Amino acid sequence: MTYDLIVIGSGPAGEKGAAQAAYFGKKTAMVEKAAPHLGGACTNTGTLPSKTLRESALALTGMTSRGLEAAVLALPRPFAAATLMHRERLVVTEERSRIARNVDRHKVDLFPGTARFVDAHTVEVAETGQRLQGEYFLIATGSRPHRPSWIPFDAPEIYDSDEILEIETIPESLIVLGSGVIACEYACIFGALGTHVTMMDGRDKLLGFLDGEVGERFAAELERLGLWLRLGDAPVRCEVDPATRVCSVSTEKGRTETAAAVLAAAGRSGNVHGLGLEALGIMPDKRGNIAVNEHFQTAVPHIYAAGDVIGFPGLASTSMEQGRVAMCHAFKLSYKTRVNPLFPYGIYTIPEISYVGANEEDLKSKGIDYLVGRASMRENARGEILGAESGFLKIIFAPDKKILGVHGMGPQVTELIHIGEMALLQGATIDIFIDAVFNYPTLSELYKYAAYDGLGAIARRKATATA
């Protein structure tokens, strides 16, 4: 069978790339090894399950954003994970159905099985032996948890970030290995459930890519809420006592921590094994990431790749756009030619973190002058209602008041950040927030008061300059 496009994988990049091509009349096939479970890691083991689990934890403990110490832990302990996973299962099932409907609506032919390139224009579905020929290909096979060799994943008490969703009992104590997004999100979820959480990593900061002020406030909040941070000392050994089933993790500097379970969140690796890419001249790196150009073409121009399998930034939102842009380039659909370089990051920790645009460290390193305006949720009526004592919003702007970046921490900031994104996309100044009228009481008002604080920063600078 011959197609205009063959997509390998049904995650965000694959689904949207296939739909984009099919919408414009291209004969499209999709090969998915997990079919009928469509959606990739985003739907089945990553984004949606972890975010749903977070909401379930908040709801079942009676805690929203008021601080872990205020949680009402009404469930008997140890908690049955099945209780927490109930809503997650419903959400995952519905999202799988939505993706299947979308694939069917666009008349994309779905082939269950594992794809392997036979030659540059042919893939074989391993389980059935079917061979599909295509003019163009989109590799959207996603990623899987990276599993360092020194961690004994065969022990039932040791989990990677996919396996943790299958946990049967919420542990009394948990060591989380890692300091990135996945590590922080799961550490917060288990902390919300009353688990004693210890985070260990060789890096000296959590989420080191964050604006420095946001990162420091977040780390302080986690420690205030009872999580133990053991950073700057790389874990090198992990074992489980065969008699007591107690897990221990030792570090380069000789520290040892123990817990009932260990979650290893050491990043992810691209799913490229068995695709036969090397024979085509496509050479993934040691983490399985495929190199692409600005159009998402691989070393073989008619074979594109998008999503987690190409590495950074590894966001569902950008993966969707990458799939669309790749197919617009392949089929010369000129209405969409790039993934906008200005996109928001959302981190679903407790509290949430989100940002868009430049941070203070970026600007300092480039020698760019800037000022900052801040607004606290403690001083915001909706923030008071939510009990968001530690939340805040900061706007970074140039001396001419043009907005350069927006950063926030607290409830709903992953939604709130889009107001700042729209202002940045328009090249607006902080005056846009001064002029705007916001509903009361809302967290959106934070933009106005951060802008007012920014005006104060300008006035203080002028006063200092003339003193």
PESUL-V495893 format. One line per field, one symbol per residue. phi: phi as a letter, one per 30 degrees, with the letter a starting at -180 (. if undefined). psi: psi as a letter, one per 30 degrees, with the letter a starting at -180 (. if undefined). A space follows every 50 residues. Layout:
phi->???
psi->???
This chain:
phi->.cbdbbccjbdeddddddddddeciddbbbcbdcedddjidedcbbeded dddeddddddciccbdjddcdcddddcddddedddedddddddddedddd ddddddhddccdkcdbddadbbccdedcidcccbdbbbdbdibbddbedd cddddddcbcdddddcdcbdddbbccckbcddedddeddddddjddcccb addcbdhdddeedddddddddddddjdccccibddbbbbbdddcidcbbc cedjdbcbadabccbcibbddbdididedcjccdddcidcdbcdcidddc edccbajedciedicedddedddddedddechcddbcadedcbdcbbcdb ddbaabidcddedddcicdabbcbbcddccddddediddcdabbccbded iddcabbbbkdiddddddddddddddidcdddddddccebdbdeeedddd dddddddddddddddcd
psi->kklekkkjkgaeeeeeeeeeeeeggkjklkkjfgkgilfaeeeefcdeee eeeeeeeeeffgkdgfkffgkjifkkkkkkfeeefeeeeeeeeeeeeeee eeeeeghkkkjkakkkkeafgkkkjeffgkkkklelkjjhfallkkjkff kiffkffkkafefffgkekklelkkjjlgaeeeeeeeeeeefggkjkkkk lflgkkhfflkeeeeeeeeeeeeegfkkjilgjkkfkklkkfefgkkkkl leggkkkllflkjjihalkkifkffheeffgjjlafggkkklafggkafj egjlklaffgbkfhkeeeeeeeeeeeeeeeghjffjflkkfjllkkjhaj llkllkalleeeeeffgkkllkklkkffgkeeeeefhiefllkkkkllfg gkkflkklklkgffeeffeeeeeeffhllffeeeflkkkkklfffeeefe eeeeeeeeeeeeeeef.
